[in-house]
Amino acid sequence: MENGMNVWIVGRVFFDPPAIIRDPPDKERYHGVLPWTFQGVFLTEDEAVAACRDYLYFVAPAKVGETLPHDPCEWPGARFANVAGVDISK
């Protein structure tokens, strides 16, 4: 695996994704970060989506060797694999 190579992260959240549409979370309470756990890393988006067991799982692209900011930041391309209409990239 080389630096700069794209991989796909799978995570599981601890909140109800459809509720985000109705009632966005209090960013002050979560300091801009919602709780989630790492579930795996995959070479393709299709493999990552296939690993999502239910609507609490999300997929997001990442680059091998890329250092991210210390503070919470946007994650372009992050999305729930089984929930339409919820943008979690910001």
BAMARTOR-770941 format. One line per 2 residues: number of its first residue (from 1); their letters; for each residue x, y, z of N, C-alpha, C, CB. Coordinates in Angstrom, 1 decimal, decimal comma, padded with zeros to 4 digits. Last residue first. Glycine has a CB too. Example, Ala and Ser with C-alpha at 12.3 -4.5 7.8 and 13.67 -1.06 7.14 Angstrom:
// BAMARTOR-770941
2 = SA = 012,8/-002,2/007,1/013,7/-001,1/007,1/012,9/000,0/007,9/014,1/-000,6/005,7; 013,2/-005,7/007,8/012,3/-004,5/007,8/013,2/-003,3/007,8/011,3/-004,5/009,0
This chain:
// BAMARTOR-770941
90 = KS = -019,8/017,2/006,6/-019,5/018,5/007,2/-019,6/018,5/008,7/-020,4/019,6/006,6; -020,6/014,8/005,7/-019,2/015,2/005,3/-018,8/016,5/006,0/-019,2/015,3/003,8
88 = ID = -023,0/013,7/006,0/-022,2/013,7/007,2/-020,8/014,2/006,9/-022,1/012,4/007,9; -026,2/014,2/005,0/-024,8/014,6/004,6/-024,0/014,6/005,9/-024,8/015,9/003,9
86 = VG = -028,7/012,2/004,1/-028,0/012,6/005,3/-026,6/012,9/004,9/-028,1/011,6/006,5; -030,1/011,0/001,9/-030,4/012,4/002,3/-029,7/012,9/003,6/-031,8/012,5/002,5
84 = AV = -030,5/007,6/002,8/-030,4/008,6/001,8/-030,7/010,0/002,5/-031,4/008,3/000,7; -028,7/005,1/004,2/-029,6/006,1/004,6/-029,4/007,2/003,6/-029,3/006,7/006,1
82 = NA = -026,6/003,2/003,9/-028,0/002,8/003,8/-029,0/003,8/004,3/-028,1/001,6/004,7; -024,2/004,5/004,1/-024,4/003,7/003,0/-025,9/003,3/002,8/-023,6/002,4/003,1
80 = FR = -023,7/007,9/004,8/-024,3/006,6/005,3/-024,6/005,8/004,1/-025,6/006,9/006,1; -020,5/009,3/004,0/-022,0/009,2/003,8/-022,4/007,9/004,5/-022,3/009,2/002,3
78 = AG = -017,9/011,5/003,0/-018,5/010,6/004,1/-020,0/010,5/003,9/-018,1/011,2/005,5; -017,0/013,3/001,2/-017,3/012,0/000,7/-017,9/011,1/001,8/-016,1/011,4/000,2
76 = PW = -015,0/015,2/003,4/-015,6/015,1/002,1/-015,8/013,6/001,7/-014,8/015,9/001,1; -015,2/015,9/006,4/-014,7/014,7/005,8/-015,4/014,5/004,5/-015,0/013,4/006,8
74 = EC = -014,1/018,8/008,3/-015,0/018,2/007,4/-014,4/016,9/006,8/-015,4/019,1/006,2; -012,7/018,3/011,6/-012,7/018,9/010,3/-013,7/018,2/009,4/-011,3/018,9/009,6
72 = PD = -011,4/018,8/014,9/-012,4/018,3/014,0/-012,5/019,0/012,7/-013,7/018,2/014,7; -007,8/019,3/015,1/-009,1/019,7/015,4/-010,1/019,0/014,5/-009,3/021,2/015,3
70 = HP = -005,5/018,4/013,7/-005,8/017,9/015,1/-007,3/018,2/015,5/-004,8/018,6/016,1; -005,8/017,4/010,3/-005,7/018,4/011,3/-006,1/017,8/012,7/-006,7/019,6/011,0
68 = LT = -004,1/014,4/009,1/-005,3/015,3/009,1/-005,1/016,3/010,3/-006,6/014,5/009,3; -001,8/013,1/006,8/-002,0/013,6/008,2/-003,2/014,6/008,1/-000,7/014,2/008,7
66 = EG = -001,9/010,3/004,8/-002,3/011,7/004,9/-002,5/012,1/006,4/-003,5/011,9/004,1; -001,4/007,5/004,5/-000,2/008,4/004,8/-000,6/009,9/005,0/000,8/008,3/003,8
64 = VK = -004,0/007,0/002,3/-002,9/006,4/003,1/-001,8/007,4/003,3/-002,4/005,1/002,5; -006,9/008,8/002,5/-005,7/008,6/001,8/-004,6/008,0/002,8/-005,2/009,9/001,1
62 = AP = -010,4/007,9/002,5/-009,2/008,4/003,2/-008,0/008,1/002,3/-009,1/007,7/004,6; -014,0/008,1/002,4/-012,7/007,9/001,8/-011,6/008,5/002,7/-012,6/008,6/000,4
60 = AV = -016,4/006,3/004,3/-015,8/007,6/004,0/-014,4/007,3/003,4/-015,6/008,4/005,3; -019,6/005,1/005,4/-018,3/004,9/004,6/-017,7/006,3/004,3/-018,6/004,1/003,3
58 = FY = -021,4/004,0/008,3/-021,1/005,0/007,2/-019,8/004,6/006,5/-021,0/006,4/007,8; -024,2/002,4/009,9/-022,8/002,4/009,4/-022,6/003,4/008,3/-022,6/001,0/008,8
56 = LY = -026,8/002,3/010,7/-025,9/003,1/011,6/-024,4/003,1/011,0/-025,9/002,4/012,9; -028,3/000,7/009,1/-028,3/002,1/008,8/-027,4/003,0/009,7/-029,7/002,7/008,9
54 = DR = -026,1/-002,2/008,8/-027,4/-001,6/009,0/-027,3/000,0/008,7/-028,0/-001,9/010,4; -023,6/-003,1/008,0/-024,6/-004,1/008,4/-026,0/-003,5/008,5/-024,2/-004,7/009,7
52 = CA = -021,3/-002,7/005,5/-022,2/-001,9/006,4/-023,4/-002,8/006,7/-022,7/-000,6/005,6; -019,8/-004,0/003,7/-019,5/-004,3/005,1/-020,5/-003,6/006,1/-018,1/-003,8/005,4
50 = AV = -020,5/-002,9/001,3/-020,9/-004,3/001,6/-020,7/-004,6/003,0/-020,2/-005,3/000,7; -019,1/-000,5/001,4/-020,6/-000,5/001,5/-021,1/-001,9/001,8/-021,2/000,0/000,1
48 = AE = -016,5/-001,5/001,1/-016,8/-000,8/002,3/-018,4/-000,8/002,5/-016,3/000,6/002,3; -016,6/-002,6/-001,5/-016,3/-003,4/-000,4/-016,7/-002,8/000,9/-014,8/-003,8/-000,4
46 = DE = -017,1/-000,2/-002,9/-018,1/-001,3/-003,0/-017,9/-002,2/-001,8/-018,0/-002,0/-004,3; -014,8/001,3/-002,5/-016,0/001,8/-002,0/-017,1/000,7/-001,9/-016,6/003,0/-002,8
44 = TL = -011,9/-000,7/-001,8/-012,8/-000,1/-002,7/-014,1/000,4/-001,9/-013,2/-001,1/-003,8; -010,3/-001,5/000,4/-009,6/-000,9/-000,8/-010,6/-000,3/-001,8/-008,9/-002,0/-001,5
42 = FV = -011,2/-000,6/003,8/-011,3/-001,4/002,5/-010,7/-000,7/001,3/-012,8/-001,7/002,3; -011,4/-001,0/007,2/-010,8/-000,2/006,1/-010,8/-001,2/004,9/-009,4/000,4/006,4
40 = GQ = -013,6/-000,9/010,1/-012,8/-001,5/009,1/-012,3/-000,5/008,0/-013,5/-002,6/008,4; -014,9/000,4/012,2/-015,3/-000,9/011,8/-014,5/-001,6/010,8/-016,8/-000,8/011,4
38 = FT = -014,6/002,7/014,8/-014,0/002,2/013,6/-014,4/000,7/013,4/-012,4/002,3/013,7; -017,5/004,4/016,1/-016,4/003,5/016,2/-015,9/003,0/014,9/-016,9/002,3/017,1
36 = WP = -018,5/007,7/017,2/-018,5/006,6/016,3/-017,4/005,7/016,6/-018,5/007,1/014,8; -020,1/010,8/018,2/-019,4/009,5/018,5/-019,6/008,4/017,5/-020,0/009,1/019,9
34 = LV = -019,3/013,8/016,4/-020,3/012,8/016,9/-019,7/011,5/017,1/-021,5/012,7/015,8; -017,9/016,9/016,9/-017,6/015,5/016,6/-018,7/014,6/017,2/-016,2/015,1/017,1
32 = GH = -018,3/019,4/017,9/-018,2/019,3/016,4/-018,0/017,8/016,0/-017,1/020,1/015,9; -018,7/019,1/020,6/-017,5/019,7/020,1/-017,2/019,5/018,6/-016,3/019,3/020,9
30 = YR = -021,1/018,2/021,4/-020,2/017,2/020,8/-018,9/017,8/020,4/-020,9/016,5/019,7; -022,3/020,6/022,2/-022,3/019,5/023,1/-021,2/018,4/022,7/-023,7/018,8/023,2
28 = EK = -022,1/022,2/019,9/-021,4/022,6/021,2/-021,2/021,4/022,1/-022,1/023,8/021,9; -023,8/021,0/018,1/-022,4/020,9/017,9/-021,5/021,3/019,1/-022,0/021,8/016,7
26 = DP = -026,5/019,1/018,6/-025,9/020,3/019,2/-024,4/020,2/019,1/-026,3/020,5/020,7; -027,7/017,7/015,5/-027,1/017,6/016,8/-026,5/018,9/017,3/-026,0/016,5/016,9
24 = PD = -030,9/018,6/014,0/-029,4/018,5/013,9/-028,8/018,5/015,3/-028,8/019,7/013,1; -033,6/017,0/013,5/-033,1/017,7/014,6/-031,5/017,6/014,7/-033,7/017,2/016,0
22 = RI = -034,2/015,8/011,0/-035,2/016,4/011,8/-034,7/017,4/012,8/-036,1/015,4/012,5; -031,7/014,8/010,2/-032,4/015,6/009,3/-033,5/016,4/010,1/-033,1/014,7/008,2
20 = IA = -030,9/013,2/012,4/-030,1/014,4/012,0/-030,9/015,4/011,1/-028,8/013,9/011,4; -032,6/011,1/012,4/-032,9/012,2/013,3/-032,1/013,4/013,0/-032,7/011,7/014,8
18 = PP = -031,4/009,3/010,7/-032,5/010,1/010,2/-032,9/011,2/011,1/-033,8/009,1/010,0; -029,3/008,3/012,5/-029,0/009,1/011,3/-030,2/009,9/010,8/-028,5/008,3/010,2
16 = DF = -029,1/008,2/015,9/-030,0/007,9/014,8/-029,9/008,8/013,6/-031,5/007,9/015,3; -025,9/007,3/017,2/-027,0/008,2/017,1/-027,9/007,8/016,0/-026,6/009,7/017,0
14 = FV = -023,3/006,3/017,0/-024,1/006,0/018,1/-025,2/007,1/018,3/-023,2/006,0/019,4; -022,0/004,7/013,9/-022,3/005,8/014,8/-023,2/005,4/016,0/-023,0/006,9/014,0
12 = RG = -019,3/003,1/012,6/-020,6/002,9/013,1/-020,9/004,0/014,1/-020,8/001,5/013,8; -017,4/003,1/009,5/-017,6/003,4/010,9/-019,1/003,1/011,3/-017,2/004,8/011,2
10 = VI = -014,9/002,4/007,2/-016,3/002,1/007,6/-016,4/002,3/009,1/-016,7/000,6/007,3; -012,9/003,9/004,7/-013,2/003,7/006,1/-014,6/003,3/006,3/-012,7/004,9/007,0
8 = WV = -011,1/003,1/001,9/-012,4/003,5/002,4/-012,6/003,0/003,9/-013,6/002,8/001,5; -008,3/004,7/000,2/-009,0/003,5/000,9/-010,3/004,0/001,4/-008,1/002,9/002,0
6 = NM = -006,0/005,8/-002,2/-007,3/005,9/-001,6/-007,8/004,6/-001,0/-008,3/006,4/-002,6; -002,6/006,5/-001,6/-003,6/005,6/-002,2/-004,9/005,8/-001,4/-003,1/004,1/-002,0
4 = GN = -000,7/008,1/-000,3/-001,6/008,7/-001,3/-002,7/007,8/-001,9/-000,8/009,3/-002,4; 001,7/005,5/000,0/001,2/006,8/000,4/000,4/007,4/-000,7/002,3/007,7/000,9
2 = EM = 000,7/002,1/-000,9/001,5/003,3/-001,1/000,8/004,6/-000,5/001,8/003,5/-002,5; 000,9/-001,2/000,0/000,0/000,0/000,0/000,9/001,2/000,0/-001,0/000,0/001,2
